[in-house]
């Protein structure tokens, strides 16, 4: 049996989730079962994402890889399917997968991301070019849909919005609900990544950049832009015109991906709505300042 320490950040991230805590407590045993089943040897200290443990490993043939363990949920259930559906020249390769637990054996990439690219405009363009290629792929029938996700947001919003303490922010969120409601008639059917930010694009020997860690969704590619808008916030502030910098990054992605700008604004407000509702459910009573700045930059009439 291989011993390893679960990173403290994972315990902290799951402190309020009883199911996830049970998963963490069983993680050493689970990890060792996959090491044995897939004939893997640990090849470095454990890494982690927001909700996953990643072990550098070597296969029995000596090939380096990464063993990703995570608590199965509706967001990651189709991760392997999504990665195998996209062009392999754009995404990390899945070497083995157990769909019953969302455990993946992935090719090992380089420890550099788009956050390490000095020029923020170049980083945004690289991400947008990847997104343009990913977003033309139709979603498999098994993938959850944006229509379902957005419909739940609209249904949940009236109960949660009154929990916000600022009347102006409540009004802003209600206008976000109105925009999403308008878009629900055409939710789209492309295979979405859902979380394509700079740290989910890593360097590789076989391609300059490859995408990792999707949360597959079937829907409109215009729903994909918000994660990158919040990345490298200091770079946006450094321009001296935060709203203008947000709009520049947004417009660059819209142009490269060839999206309708109005729909892109609407679905980005939908992503903000999603984040606000999650935060309210977690006890927050004000909108996160980054979300607020993005909403006001893209749609100044929201206030």
N, C-alpha and C positions, 0 to 999 in steps of 0.2 A: 504493500500500500504506500502511495506517495503522500507525504505530508506537505501541506501548504497553508499559508495564513490568508484568510479571507480579508480583503482590504477593508479597513474601518469605514470608508466612505459608503460601502454597500450596506453595512449595518445601519448607518445613519439614514440612507436613502429609503430603507424599508422599515424604519422604526415604527411607523403607524399602521403597517399592513401585516396582519396576522398570517395570512396565507404566504406572503413573501418571506416572512421571518421563518416559517416552517421550512420553506424551500432552502433558505440560507443554512439553517441548522443541519439539513440533510446533504448540503452541497459537497462536502468532502467525500462522502460515500458515493454520491451520484457521479462526481468527477472521476473517481477511481474506477467505477464500473465502465465508463466510456473509454478510459485509458486502456483497460484490459480488453474490452470488446473490439476496439478499433486498432489495437496493438500500437499504442502511442507511448512516447517517453517525454516527460516534461523537460523543457529545454530553456527555462528561464523563469523569472518571477512572475506571479500572476498580474494581469492587467484587469481593468474594469471599465465599463461604460456606466451610463446612468442607472442601469438595472441588470447588468450582465457581468459575469466573470469570464475572462478570456485567458486561456493558458497557452503560452508558446509551447509547441510540442514538435516532435519528429515522428514521422511514420516509420514503420519497420524497414522501409527502403531508404531511410535517411532523409527523405524530403521534408523540409520544414513546413509547418502548418500552424493554424491557430484553432484551438478547441473553445467554442463559444457555448456557455451554459447560461440559461436564462429561464425565469418562471414563465411558463406558457400562458399567453393571453391572446385576446382577439387582435392585438396589434402585430404580434410577431408570429402568429400561427402560420402565415403564408410567406414568411421571409425566404425560405429556401425556394419555394415556387416562384416568387418574384425574381430572385437572382438568376434562376435558371431560364426564365422567360425572356429577359433582356439579352441583348447582344453581349457575349462574354468579353468583348473588347472594351466594354464600358463599366463592368462591375466585377467585384471579387468573385472568384470561382468557388463553388460549393463542391467539396471533395466527398463528403459524406453528410447525411442528415437523418435525424430521427424526428419525423413530424409529430409524433405523439408527445414530445417534450420540448420541441423547438431547439434541440441541441444540434449544433452545426460544426463540421470540420471544414475550415476555410483555408484557402491558400494564404501564405504569409506575405503581407505587403510591407512596405518601408514605413518607418516611424516618422513620416512627415506628411503634413496635410496642407490644404489650401490656406490655413491660418499662417503657415510659414512662408508663403509667397510675399515678398516685400511690397509689391505693388498691389494695392487693394483692387484697383480697376481690373488688372490682369486676373486676379483671383476670381472676381465676379464673372468675368467673361468665360473663364475656364469652366466654372460651375454651370453657367448658362448654356454653354455648348454641350455639356454632358446632359443637362436637363432636356435640351432640344431633341437629342437622340433618344433618350429614355421615354419621352412623352408621346412619341408616335406609335408606341407599341400597345396594341389592344390588351386589356386586362383579361386574365383567365376568369372563367365563370365562378370559380371558387372564392375569389377575393371579395371581401366586404366592400360596400359601395359608399361613395360620397353622399348619394341620395339618402341613405339610411343615417349616416353620421350627421349630416346637416339637418335632416328632419328632426332628429333627437335634440339637436341644439335649439332649434326654433321652438320645439315643444317645452323644453326645460327652462328657457330664458325667462318667461313671465314670473315664475316662482323665485328665481335666483336674483334677478336684477334689483328688486327692492332691497336686497342685502347690502348693496353698495351705498356708502355713506354720503357721496357727493351727488347732488341732483344733476349737475352738468354731465357727470360721468354716466349716470343712469340714462340720461337722454341720448348720449352718444351710443351706448350699447343698444338701446332700442332702435336707433337708426341702422346699426349693424344688422340687427335682426331683420329689419325691413329689406335691406339689400340682399341678404341671403334668401329670404322668402321669394324675392323676384327671380333669383337664379335657379331655384329648385326645380323648375320645369325642365331644365336642360342641365343635368348634373355631370354629364360626360361619361365616357367609357374607356379612357386610356389607363394604363397601368401607372399609378402614381407611387412615388417613393415616400412621400408624406413628411420626411424629416431630412431633406437635402440641404444641410448646412456645410460650412467649410471643413469642419472636423470629421465629416463623413465622406470626404474625398481624400484618398491616400495615394502616395506615390507607389510605383511598381516598376519592376525590371521589364515586364512584358508590355507595358503601356505607360505613358507619362502619368496618368491619373486614373484611378478606379474608384467606383462608388461602393460604399459599404452600408450596412445597417438600415435597410429599408423597413418600413412599416406598411406593406402593400395595401393599396386602396384603388378602387376603380372609380375614375371621375375625370373632372376637367383639369388639365395641366395648370390652369390659372390658380389652382388651389395650392401650388407648390412653392410660391415665392417667399412667403413670410420667414421661414427659418433663416434664409440667407440675409434678409434685411436686418436681422438683429445681431448678426455676427460682426466681429471686429468693430465694436461700437466706438472705441477710441479713435479709429481711423475716420469714422464719420464725423465725430466731434472736432477732430483736428482740422477739418476743412473750414471751420468758422461759420458754417451755414448748415446746421444739422438737417433741417427740413429739405434744403436743396440737395444735400448729399444723399439723403434717403431716396428722394425722387430720382436722382441720377442713377443710383444703383438699381432701383426698381425699373426705370425705363430701359436701362441696358439689358436687363433680363427679359423684359417684355419684347424688345426688338429682336434679340438673338433667338428666343424661343418662338417668335412670331405669334404672339398672343394678342387678342383684342384687349386694349388697355382698360376699357371700362369694366369688362368682365374680370380682368385681373385685379382691379381695385376692389370690386365687389367680393370676390372670393378671398382676397387678402383680409378684408374686413371680417369675413367669415372665420378665418383662422384666428384673428384677434378675439372675436366673440368666443370661439372655442376655448382659448386660453383664459379669458376673463371668467367664464363659467367654471372652469376647473379651479381657478384661484378662489373664487367665491365659495365653492364647495369645500375648499381647504381652510376656510375661515378668513380669507382676505376681504377687506372692505373698501379698498381703493384699487384702481387699475394700475398695473405695473407701468412705470414711467417709460420704458422702452416701447411697450405696446401703445401707450397713449401718444407718444411722439410719432410713431409710424402712422397711426390712424389719422392724426391731424395733418401730417405731411402729405398723405395721399388724397385725403378728402377734407380740405380746410373747412368746408361748410359744416362738418361735424362739430366744430367748436373745440 
